[in-house]
Amino acid sequence: MKEQAAGVEVIMVGAGTSGLATAACLSLQSIPYVILERENCYASIWKKYSYDRLRLHLAKQFCQLPHLPFPSSYPMFVSRAQFIEHLDHYVSHFNIGPSIRYQRSVESASYDEATNMWNVKASNLLSPGREIEEYYSGRFLVVASGETTNPFTPDIRGLCSFCSSATGTGEVIHSTQYKNGKPYGGKNVLVVGSGNSGMEIALDLANHAAKTSLVVRSPVHVLSREMVYLGVVLFKYVPFGWVDTLMVMLSRLVYGDLSKYGIPKPREGPFFMKAAYGKYPVIDAGTCEKIKSGQIQNLLLEQ
């Protein structure tokens, strides 16, 4: 079954924070748009796939969406609940909701040079078992689908037998399914991955008395929220490389030699790695202290 949607000026793919910010800017200019979102809500990473204790790792002035700052009553590092509350207000304030088409999976997009229009095909997922193809056309296409939209669990040897009811009762979940450590108190839990989510989930598990182990697959930089804030401010005044050098020195001063605890430092600076490879430094929320004390067992797997 095919349906032809009315043409609009701008077609957007994704109703995450970037999509919402773009929508607000278009609304202020009275430019008609439509947002195609494959989930059943906007900001799904925050609303559906983030853990309870999550906070913004950057100060709020660096994370607020355009034309509507965070309330002054919010703390510097905004909580998950506060961020969602603000997004709800943002969508209402700019009347974005009516322009979002939920559960639309974009299948293809092509540009027609003859008409100077983008043509987008999307599957309507609202009717299971009855595929509906929808077509949209617009002068501009904005892809705001994000850089962390598809959860990935690698095929690890032995994982199936670990989860098999015939051999054991092991449970495997992706970080997007984790909410808090309450169900894991007293249990042995292995966290694979030493990014910000892995580090903070390990901390949350340890705080809930889980017997927590952490796998570090490769060297990572560890900074505090305050260090990152300082670094972002310094970018306005000093060269990039100097900021990286200062961050490495401050990290060593505050955390010591973390390689003794299975967390080696990369050769390149933290902000350089973000710019060059998209690899974020770990923003420590207390995990390092628990690794040093032995409350979190750390394993380093060399690549």
C-alpha positions as CSV (number, residue, x, y, z in Angstrom):
1,M,0.0,0.0,0.0
2,K,1.3,3.4,-0.9
3,E,0.5,6.8,0.4
4,Q,1.7,10.2,-0.9
5,A,2.3,12.8,1.7
6,A,2.0,16.5,1.0
7,G,5.1,18.3,0.0
8,V,6.9,20.4,2.6
9,E,9.8,22.8,2.6
10,V,12.1,20.7,4.8
11,I,12.1,17.0,5.6
12,M,13.9,15.9,8.7
13,V,15.0,12.4,9.7
14,G,15.1,12.0,13.5
15,A,13.3,13.7,16.4
16,G,16.3,13.6,18.8
17,T,17.7,16.8,20.3
18,S,19.3,17.9,17.0
19,G,16.0,17.4,15.1
20,L,14.1,19.3,17.8
21,A,16.6,22.2,17.7
22,T,16.3,22.4,13.9
23,A,12.5,22.3,14.1
24,A,12.5,25.2,16.6
25,C,14.7,27.3,14.3
26,L,12.4,26.6,11.3
27,S,9.3,27.3,13.4
28,L,10.6,30.8,14.3
29,Q,11.0,31.5,10.5
30,S,7.6,30.0,9.7
31,I,9.2,27.4,7.4
32,P,7.0,24.3,7.0
33,Y,8.7,21.0,7.9
34,V,8.0,17.4,8.8
35,I,10.0,15.1,11.1
36,L,10.2,11.4,10.4
37,E,10.9,9.5,13.6
38,R,11.2,5.7,13.7
39,E,10.5,5.5,17.5
40,N,7.1,6.2,19.2
41,C,8.4,9.3,20.9
42,Y,10.8,12.2,20.5
43,A,14.2,12.1,22.2
44,S,14.0,8.4,22.5
45,I,17.6,7.9,23.7
46,W,16.8,10.0,26.7
47,K,13.2,8.8,27.3
48,K,13.6,5.1,26.6
49,Y,17.2,4.1,26.4
50,S,19.1,5.9,29.2
51,Y,19.8,4.8,32.7
52,D,18.2,6.6,35.7
53,R,21.3,8.2,37.2
54,L,22.4,9.8,34.0
55,R,23.4,13.5,34.0
56,L,24.8,15.8,31.4
57,H,28.6,15.6,31.5
58,L,29.0,19.1,30.2
59,A,27.8,22.3,31.9
60,K,24.2,23.2,31.0
61,Q,25.2,26.3,29.0
62,F,27.0,24.1,26.5
63,C,24.1,21.7,26.1
64,Q,21.0,23.8,25.9
65,L,19.0,23.9,22.7
66,P,18.7,27.2,20.8
67,H,16.2,29.9,21.7
68,L,15.1,28.5,25.0
69,P,17.8,28.1,27.7
70,F,17.6,25.8,30.7
71,P,15.8,27.3,33.7
72,S,18.2,29.1,36.1
73,S,17.0,26.8,38.9
74,Y,18.6,23.8,37.2
75,P,22.0,22.7,38.5
76,M,25.1,23.1,36.3
77,F,25.0,19.4,35.4
78,V,21.4,18.6,34.5
79,S,19.9,15.3,35.4
80,R,18.1,13.0,33.0
81,A,14.7,13.8,34.5
82,Q,15.3,17.6,34.3
83,F,16.6,17.3,30.7
84,I,13.4,15.3,29.6
85,E,11.3,17.9,31.4
86,H,12.9,20.7,29.5
87,L,12.6,18.9,26.2
88,D,8.9,18.4,26.8
89,H,8.6,22.2,27.5
90,Y,10.7,22.9,24.4
91,V,8.5,20.8,22.1
92,S,5.3,22.4,23.5
93,H,6.8,26.0,23.4
94,F,7.6,25.8,19.7
95,N,4.6,23.6,18.8
96,I,6.8,20.9,17.2
97,G,4.6,17.9,18.1
98,P,2.1,18.2,15.2
99,S,4.9,18.0,12.7
100,I,6.4,14.7,13.9
101,R,5.4,11.5,12.2
102,Y,6.2,8.7,14.6
103,Q,7.2,5.1,13.7
104,R,8.4,6.1,10.3
105,S,11.5,4.2,9.1
106,V,13.2,6.1,6.3
107,E,14.1,3.6,3.5
108,S,15.6,5.8,0.9
109,A,16.2,9.4,-0.2
110,S,17.1,10.8,-3.6
111,Y,17.5,14.3,-5.1
112,D,15.7,15.1,-8.3
113,E,17.8,17.7,-10.2
114,A,14.9,18.4,-12.6
115,T,12.6,19.6,-9.8
116,N,15.2,20.6,-7.2
117,M,13.4,18.4,-4.7
118,W,14.3,15.7,-2.3
119,N,12.2,12.6,-2.5
120,V,12.0,10.4,0.6
121,K,10.4,7.0,1.0
122,A,9.5,5.8,4.5
123,S,7.8,2.7,5.9
124,N,4.9,3.4,8.3
125,L,5.4,1.0,11.2
126,L,2.1,1.8,12.9
127,S,0.3,-1.1,11.3
128,P,2.1,-4.4,12.0
129,G,1.7,-6.9,9.2
130,R,0.5,-4.3,6.8
131,E,3.3,-2.5,5.2
132,I,2.5,1.1,4.2
133,E,5.0,3.0,2.1
134,E,4.9,6.8,2.4
135,Y,6.5,9.3,0.1
136,Y,7.6,12.8,1.1
137,S,9.1,15.6,-1.1
138,G,10.8,18.8,0.0
139,R,13.4,21.3,-1.0
140,F,15.7,20.4,1.8
141,L,16.6,17.2,3.7
142,V,18.1,17.3,7.2
143,V,19.5,14.1,8.6
144,A,19.4,14.2,12.4
145,S,19.5,10.5,13.1
146,G,22.4,10.8,15.6
147,E,25.7,9.0,16.0
148,T,24.6,6.4,18.6
149,T,21.2,5.4,17.2
150,N,21.8,1.6,16.7
151,P,22.7,-0.5,19.8
152,F,25.3,-3.1,18.9
153,T,26.0,-6.3,20.9
154,P,29.1,-8.1,19.4
155,D,28.9,-11.9,18.7
156,I,31.0,-13.1,21.6
157,R,32.0,-16.8,21.7
158,G,30.1,-18.7,24.4
159,L,27.4,-16.0,24.8
160,C,24.7,-18.4,23.7
161,S,25.6,-21.1,26.2
162,F,25.8,-18.5,29.0
163,C,22.2,-17.5,28.3
164,S,20.9,-21.0,27.6
165,S,18.3,-22.2,30.1
166,A,19.8,-25.7,29.7
167,T,23.2,-24.7,31.0
168,G,22.6,-21.7,33.2
169,T,20.5,-18.6,33.8
170,G,22.9,-16.0,32.6
171,E,21.4,-12.7,31.5
172,V,22.9,-10.4,28.9
173,I,21.6,-6.9,28.3
174,H,22.8,-3.9,26.2
175,S,23.4,-0.7,28.1
176,T,20.3,0.8,26.4
177,Q,18.2,-1.7,28.4
178,Y,19.8,-0.9,31.8
179,K,17.9,1.4,34.2
180,N,19.5,1.0,37.6
181,G,21.3,-1.5,39.8
182,K,18.5,-2.5,42.1
183,P,17.8,-5.9,40.4
184,Y,21.5,-6.9,40.6
185,G,22.4,-6.5,44.3
186,G,24.6,-9.4,45.4
187,K,25.0,-10.7,41.9
188,N,28.1,-11.1,39.8
189,V,27.9,-8.6,36.9
190,L,30.4,-8.0,34.1
191,V,30.3,-4.7,32.3
192,V,32.0,-4.9,28.9
193,G,33.2,-1.5,27.6
194,S,34.9,1.4,29.3
195,G,33.1,4.3,27.7
196,N,31.0,6.8,29.7
197,S,28.0,4.5,29.8
198,G,30.0,1.4,30.8
199,M,31.9,3.3,33.5
200,E,28.9,4.9,35.0
201,I,26.8,1.7,34.9
202,A,29.6,-0.1,36.7
203,L,29.5,2.6,39.4
204,D,25.8,2.3,39.7
205,L,26.0,-1.5,40.1
206,A,28.7,-1.2,42.7
207,N,26.6,1.3,44.6
208,H,23.8,-1.3,44.6
209,A,26.1,-3.9,46.1
210,A,26.6,-5.9,42.9
211,K,29.9,-7.8,42.6
212,T,31.0,-5.7,39.6
213,S,33.8,-6.4,37.1
214,L,34.7,-4.1,34.2
215,V,36.4,-4.9,30.9
216,V,38.6,-2.1,29.5
217,R,39.4,-3.0,25.9
218,S,41.7,-0.1,25.0
219,P,43.4,2.9,26.5
220,V,41.1,5.8,27.6
221,H,41.5,9.3,29.0
222,V,39.8,9.9,32.3
223,L,38.7,13.5,33.1
224,S,36.4,15.1,35.7
225,R,33.4,17.2,34.7
226,E,35.3,20.2,36.0
227,M,38.3,19.5,33.8
228,V,36.1,19.2,30.7
229,Y,34.4,22.5,31.6
230,L,37.8,24.2,31.9
231,G,38.9,22.7,28.6
232,V,35.9,23.9,26.7
233,V,36.4,27.4,28.1
234,L,40.1,27.5,27.3
235,F,39.5,26.6,23.7
236,K,38.5,30.3,23.2
237,Y,41.9,31.5,24.3
238,V,44.7,29.0,23.8
239,P,45.7,26.5,21.0
240,F,44.1,23.1,20.9
241,G,47.2,21.2,21.7
242,W,47.9,23.2,24.8
243,V,44.5,22.4,26.2
244,D,45.1,18.7,25.6
245,T,48.4,18.9,27.4
246,L,46.9,20.6,30.3
247,M,44.1,18.0,30.5
248,V,46.5,15.1,30.6
249,M,48.5,16.8,33.4
250,L,45.4,17.5,35.4
251,S,44.2,14.0,35.0
252,R,47.5,12.6,36.2
253,L,47.5,15.0,39.2
254,V,43.9,14.1,40.2
255,Y,43.7,10.4,39.4
256,G,47.4,9.4,39.5
257,D,48.8,6.6,37.3
258,L,45.6,4.7,36.3
259,S,47.6,2.2,34.3
260,K,48.3,0.5,37.6
261,Y,44.6,-0.2,37.8
262,G,44.2,-1.5,34.3
263,I,43.3,1.9,32.7
264,P,46.2,2.9,30.4
265,K,46.4,6.4,28.9
266,P,46.3,6.9,25.1
267,R,49.2,8.5,23.4
268,E,47.1,11.2,21.8
269,G,45.3,13.9,23.8
270,P,41.6,13.6,24.8
271,F,40.2,16.4,22.7
272,F,42.3,15.4,19.7
273,M,40.9,11.9,19.9
274,K,37.3,13.2,20.0
275,A,37.9,15.4,17.0
276,A,39.9,12.8,15.0
277,Y,38.2,9.6,15.9
278,G,34.9,10.5,17.6
279,K,36.2,8.8,20.8
280,Y,35.1,10.6,23.9
281,P,37.2,10.8,27.1
282,V,35.6,9.1,30.1
283,I,34.0,11.7,32.4
284,D,34.5,10.2,35.8
285,A,31.6,10.3,38.2
286,G,33.2,8.2,41.0
287,T,34.1,5.0,39.2
288,C,37.9,5.4,39.4
289,E,37.7,5.6,43.2
290,K,35.8,2.3,43.4
291,I,38.3,0.7,41.0
292,K,41.2,1.8,43.2
293,S,39.5,0.5,46.3
294,G,38.7,-2.9,44.7
295,Q,35.0,-2.5,44.8
296,I,35.0,-2.7,41.0
297,Q,37.4,-5.3,39.6
298,N,39.0,-4.1,36.4
299,L,40.2,-6.2,33.5
300,L,42.3,-4.9,30.6
301,L,41.9,-6.7,27.3
302,E,44.7,-5.5,24.9
303,Q,43.5,-5.1,21.3
